[in-house]
Amino acid sequence: MCRHPRRGEAGGEVSEAPAGRGGADRGAAERGASERGASERGAEVGRRIGVGLMYGLWKPRVLGAWRVPATGPVILAVNHSHNVDGPMVMGVAPRPTHFLIKKEAFIGPLGSFLHGIGQVEVDRSIADRTAITRALGVLSDGGVLGIFPEGTRGEGDFASLRAGLAYFAVRGGAPIVPVAVLGSTEKRGRLIKQLPPLRSRVDVVFGDPFEAGDGSGRRTRKALDEATVRIQERLTGHLENARRLTGR
């Protein structure tokens, strides 16, 4: 089932901000470039931290990571059934990844940490243009954007997608790489119930990249709805294949 974005979800058209003039414009551009560089460096730091944590606490089995394009903008579309899914992908992906993360997670020291490692805070209750602009900026800079297309934690089966993924893929001109995380919810940990058992195996399967659009470049509601249908078919197909491949 494909869901139309509610008012406030990242699925609608975003108008471009008018360019400024003179020194102020140059200063803003320089600051923006500096912030993007820091964000990219932060994401690389986050990836290294993720590598240490994920491989230290669990036994990730990573399949198909070579399918992620080595350069250029890419969107990782990840199924989401456990809180560990995002950090797991961040740690095993071959490139630094900037995930769209709900603002509720950005609290206290954790919020500062997430900003520091290049993650994108998003307010899901409004049309968060700041988050949309930052996410598109990641893609325009040739970076990797991580998205949970179901919008929230659930069964992790890609059964209900929001149109935000289609919007970012079409608007950002980025291929989508489906990612299936399997095994994070099979058992509860003995020491920490909210986490998978320590040293248990978690499979992360990367699929073939694909284009969401139809080649026309249209970003109308109808075009995004059609793109969402195509995306859902590819994501569910990848998940089924990943389950067969891993036996989960």
C-alpha positions in Angstrom: 0.0 0.0 0.0 1.4 3.4 -1.0 0.7 6.3 1.2 0.3 9.8 0.1 2.4 12.2 2.2 0.4 14.0 4.8 0.8 17.7 5.0 4.2 18.2 6.5 5.8 15.0 5.1 8.8 15.4 2.8 6.9 14.6 -0.4 5.8 17.8 -2.0 7.5 20.2 -4.4 10.0 22.6 -2.8 10.5 26.0 -4.4 14.1 27.2 -4.8 15.1 30.1 -2.5 16.1 33.3 -4.4 19.8 33.9 -4.7 21.3 36.7 -2.6 23.8 39.3 -3.9 27.3 40.7 -3.2 29.5 39.8 -0.3 26.7 38.4 1.8 25.9 35.9 -0.9 29.6 34.9 -1.2 29.8 34.6 2.6 26.8 32.4 2.8 28.1 30.2 0.0 31.5 29.8 1.8 29.7 29.0 5.1 27.5 26.4 3.3 30.6 24.8 1.7 32.3 24.7 5.1 29.2 23.1 6.8 28.9 20.5 4.0 32.6 19.6 4.3 32.3 19.3 8.1 29.1 17.2 7.7 30.9 14.8 5.2 33.9 14.5 7.6 31.5 13.9 10.4 29.7 11.1 8.5 33.0 9.4 7.9 33.8 9.6 11.6 30.3 8.2 12.2 31.0 5.3 9.8 34.2 4.4 11.6 32.5 4.5 15.0 29.7 2.3 13.5 32.3 -0.2 12.2 33.8 -0.6 15.7 30.4 -0.8 17.5 28.6 -3.1 15.0 31.4 -5.5 14.5 32.3 -5.3 18.2 28.8 -6.1 19.5 27.4 -8.3 16.8 28.4 -10.4 13.8 27.2 -8.5 10.7 27.2 -10.5 7.5 27.3 -8.1 4.6 26.2 -9.1 1.2 26.3 -7.1 -2.0 28.0 -3.9 -0.6 29.9 -3.7 -3.9 26.6 -2.8 -5.6 26.7 0.7 -3.9 28.1 3.1 -6.6 31.5 4.2 -5.5 30.9 7.8 -6.4 28.0 10.2 -7.0 24.7 10.7 -5.2 23.0 7.6 -3.9 20.0 6.8 -1.7 20.0 3.8 0.6 16.4 2.7 1.2 16.5 0.6 4.3 13.8 -1.5 5.9 13.2 -0.6 9.5 12.1 -3.0 12.3 14.6 -2.2 15.0 16.5 0.9 16.4 19.8 -0.8 15.5 19.1 -0.9 11.8 20.3 2.6 11.0 23.6 2.3 13.0 24.1 -1.1 11.5 23.9 0.2 7.9 26.0 3.2 8.8 28.7 0.9 10.1 28.7 -1.6 7.2 28.0 0.6 4.2 31.1 1.2 2.0 30.5 5.0 2.0 29.7 7.5 4.7 25.9 7.8 5.1 23.7 10.7 6.2 20.4 9.3 7.5 17.2 11.3 7.9 16.4 10.8 11.6 13.3 12.0 13.5 13.9 15.1 15.7 12.8 13.2 18.8 16.2 11.4 18.7 18.1 14.7 18.9 18.0 15.1 22.6 20.9 16.3 24.8 24.3 14.7 24.2 22.8 12.2 21.7 21.5 15.1 19.6 24.9 16.8 19.5 26.5 13.5 18.6 24.1 12.9 15.7 24.6 16.4 14.3 28.4 15.9 14.7 28.4 12.7 12.6 26.4 14.3 9.8 22.9 13.0 10.4 19.9 15.0 9.2 17.3 16.0 11.8 13.7 16.0 10.5 10.5 17.2 12.1 7.9 14.8 10.7 5.0 16.9 11.9 5.6 19.8 9.5 6.9 20.6 6.1 10.5 20.6 7.3 12.1 22.6 4.5 15.4 22.8 6.4 15.7 19.0 6.5 14.6 18.7 2.9 17.2 21.3 1.8 19.9 19.6 3.8 19.0 16.2 2.4 19.0 17.5 -1.2 22.3 19.1 -0.4 23.8 15.8 0.5 22.8 14.5 -2.9 23.9 17.5 -4.8 27.3 17.2 -3.2 27.5 13.6 -4.4 26.9 12.0 -1.0 24.9 9.1 0.3 21.5 9.7 1.9 19.9 7.0 4.1 16.1 6.8 4.3 13.7 4.5 6.0 10.9 4.7 3.4 8.3 3.3 5.7 8.7 6.5 7.8 8.9 4.8 11.1 9.8 1.5 12.7 7.4 -1.3 11.9 7.5 -4.8 10.4 10.3 -3.9 8.1 8.6 -5.4 5.1 8.2 -2.2 2.9 4.5 -2.7 2.9 3.6 0.9 3.3 5.8 3.6 1.7 5.7 7.4 1.9 6.3 9.4 -1.2 9.3 11.2 0.3 11.7 8.6 -1.0 10.4 9.1 -4.6 10.7 12.9 -4.2 14.3 12.8 -3.1 15.3 10.3 -5.8 13.6 12.2 -8.6 14.5 15.7 -7.4 18.1 14.7 -6.4 18.7 12.6 -9.5 20.0 9.8 -7.4 19.7 6.0 -7.9 18.2 4.0 -5.1 20.0 1.0 -3.5 17.6 -1.2 -1.6 19.0 -2.5 1.7 17.5 -5.3 3.8 18.5 -5.7 7.4 17.5 -9.1 8.7 17.9 -10.7 12.1 17.8 -7.6 14.3 14.4 -8.6 15.8 14.6 -12.4 15.9 15.6 -12.6 19.5 16.0 -10.2 22.5 19.3 -9.7 24.2 19.9 -11.3 27.6 21.6 -8.2 29.1 19.8 -5.5 27.2 16.3 -6.5 26.1 16.0 -3.7 23.6 19.0 -4.9 21.6 19.7 -8.1 19.6 21.7 -10.7 21.6 25.4 -9.8 21.7 27.5 -11.5 19.1 24.4 -12.7 17.2 24.4 -12.6 13.4 22.7 -9.7 11.6 22.5 -9.8 7.8 22.7 -6.7 5.7 21.9 -7.2 2.0 22.5 -4.5 -0.6 20.6 -4.7 -3.8 21.1 -3.4 -7.3 20.8 0.4 -7.8 17.8 1.5 -9.8 16.2 4.8 -11.0 12.9 5.8 -9.5 11.7 8.2 -12.2 10.3 7.3 -15.7 12.9 9.4 -17.5 10.6 12.4 -18.0 11.9 14.4 -15.1 8.3 15.2 -14.0 7.8 15.9 -10.3 4.0 16.1 -10.2 2.0 14.3 -7.6 1.0 11.8 -10.2 4.6 11.2 -11.3 5.7 10.7 -7.6 2.8 8.3 -7.0 3.8 6.3 -10.0 7.5 6.3 -8.9 6.4 5.2 -5.4 4.7 2.2 -6.9 7.8 1.3 -8.9 10.0 1.7 -5.8 7.8 -0.5 -3.7 7.9 -3.3 -6.2 11.7 -3.1 -6.3 12.1 -2.9 -2.5 9.7 -5.8 -1.7 11.3 -7.9 -4.5 14.8 -7.2 -3.0 13.5 -8.1 0.5 12.1 -11.4 -0.7 15.4 -12.2 -2.5 17.4 -11.3 0.6 15.3 -13.6 2.8 15.9 -16.5 0.3 19.6 -15.7 0.2 20.0 -15.6 3.9 17.4 -18.2 4.9 15.6 -15.7 7.2 
